[in-house]
Each structure stands twice: as C-alpha cells, then as structure tokens.
Amino acid sequence: MRKTNYWFGFVMLLLAIGLSGYITPNAWSMDKQAYKNIYVYQFEKLMDQKDFTLINVHIPYQGEIAGTDLLIPFNAIDQHKNRLPNNKDARIIVYCMAGHMGYIAAEKLTQMGYTRVIHFKGGMRAWAENSKQIVSRRN
C-alpha cells in the first residue's frame, strides 16, 4: 500500500509539472525568442530570392556561405553598428559553423532593436552536409 501511494504521488507530481506549462501565462515562457530559427531547407529557399543581409558571425574565420554580405564576430556585433542596416526592420540572417555563436548574435541583434532577425540553425556545417559549398575569401 505504501509503495502504491508513493508511485501515485510521483505520477501526480509529474502530471502537475507537465500541466503547469499550459496554465502559466505565455509571457513567463523561457523559450520565446525575439528572432526566428530556420533550418537548411528553409535557408536554401531564402537564398534563391536573397533579399536580406547575410552575416557570418563565426570566429575564427573558417569559410563562409557564398552570398555572405558581412563577416562580424558574434561577440562584437554591437561594435559594428555602422556596418549593419540602418533600418531596424531590415531582414538579417546570421549563421556560424553550427549554431551557438549564431544564437548569441541573433539575441544581441534583437536587443539592439532589429525586428526581423533570423538565425540559420546548423550554419555552415548543415550547409556542407547538404552538398552545398563553403567558400573562402582567403587563398
């Protein structure tokens, strides 16, 4: 009987924790971002119509996706305001090698007031894995 009560209580606790995500207001959600994540298939479609500023934020430099407009280190985005679009509603896509530096850059850009920031999740690694070429400005 004691073991049954323990498991019943444990299951009820898990259920309560699971339901709390539906009960708490969305404003408290930790997974809401001011930028959008996209994946390689979405990025490929956007590249066909290239109407955005594409920024490689990976350091150290290890190549880039053809069509990249700017190379700005992820940890120095705010120090390169003069190179970024003046229009805060301009669409900007950031990427790095795999994602972590891109997340940081996207977050910083939204903090700077940019409203249409997109993070290419997977970055150069995902691009290369889909048989796309990584180019280099250095020879």
C-alpha angles and dihedrals in degrees: 000000000000092000091051092052090050093053092043090053092046092051091047090051091052090048091050092050091048093049093047089076089063095044101048117083118263090241088071094054114121095204099062112113132190089220133056127241118218132185132224096272091052092045091051091056092048091051089059090065099028102195098147142069110264115207128189106207099175120124131229096036110254101163133287146238113270109259095038110152102192140022108208124159111245091234094051103047092119091051090060099054090131091062095049124086113279090219108082088203093058114120112249127184119196128191141167134180098295112345117278098092089043091056091053093047093048091050092050093049091053090049087054089058103262109146104190103052119152127189117208098219111213093024123191093350093058090043092054092044087059091056094259121140127250110208132199132219088202120076 
